[in-house]
């Protein structure tokens, strides 16, 4: 049987993910990486609109996509 994580361990793990800091290639400064949801409206052949949702990671300083 495996050891289950305590609440404190889970919270620390999530906090570490949220505090992810990297060097931005454009500004050469340390910046955070944010999780954002991008919604794009695409017109179909019938003339109606369809919405595409994507979760992305972006640099906080420039809002450009994060590529690990």
C-alpha positions as CSV (number, residue, x, y, z in Angstrom):
1,X,0.0,0.0,0.0
2,X,1.3,3.4,-0.9
3,X,1.5,6.4,1.5
4,X,-1.1,9.0,0.8
5,X,-0.1,12.6,0.8
6,X,-1.2,14.8,3.7
7,X,-3.0,18.1,3.1
8,X,0.1,20.1,3.9
9,X,2.2,18.1,1.3
10,X,-0.5,18.6,-1.3
11,X,-0.7,22.3,-0.6
12,X,3.1,22.7,-0.8
13,X,3.2,20.8,-4.1
14,X,0.5,23.1,-5.6
15,X,2.2,26.3,-4.2
16,X,5.4,25.2,-5.9
17,X,3.7,24.9,-9.2
18,X,2.1,28.3,-8.9
19,X,5.5,30.0,-8.0
20,X,7.2,28.7,-11.1
21,X,9.8,31.4,-12.1
22,X,12.0,31.3,-15.2
23,X,14.1,33.6,-17.2
24,X,12.2,35.3,-20.0
25,X,14.1,35.1,-23.3
26,X,12.8,38.5,-24.5
27,X,13.7,40.6,-21.4
28,X,16.4,38.4,-19.9
29,X,14.8,38.9,-16.4
30,X,13.3,36.5,-14.0
31,X,9.5,36.3,-14.4
32,X,6.6,34.1,-13.3
33,X,4.9,31.6,-15.6
34,X,1.1,32.0,-15.6
35,X,-1.6,29.5,-16.5
36,X,-4.2,31.1,-18.7
37,X,-7.2,29.9,-20.8
38,X,-7.2,31.1,-24.4
39,X,-10.6,31.2,-26.1
40,X,-10.7,31.6,-29.9
41,X,-13.8,32.2,-31.9
42,X,-13.7,30.3,-35.3
43,X,-16.3,30.8,-38.0
44,X,-17.6,27.5,-39.5
45,X,-18.6,26.8,-43.0
46,X,-22.3,27.2,-42.1
47,X,-21.6,30.7,-40.9
48,X,-21.9,30.0,-37.2
49,X,-19.2,30.5,-34.6
50,X,-17.4,27.8,-32.7
51,X,-15.3,28.5,-29.6
52,X,-12.0,26.7,-29.0
53,X,-10.7,26.6,-25.5
54,X,-7.0,26.0,-24.8
55,X,-5.0,26.1,-21.6
56,X,-1.6,27.7,-22.0
57,X,1.4,28.8,-20.0
58,X,2.6,32.3,-20.7
59,X,5.4,34.6,-19.3
60,X,4.0,37.2,-17.0
61,X,6.2,40.0,-18.3
62,X,5.5,39.7,-22.0
63,X,2.4,37.4,-22.1
64,X,4.1,35.3,-24.9
65,X,3.7,31.5,-24.8
66,X,6.0,29.6,-22.5
67,X,8.1,26.9,-24.2
68,X,10.0,24.7,-21.8
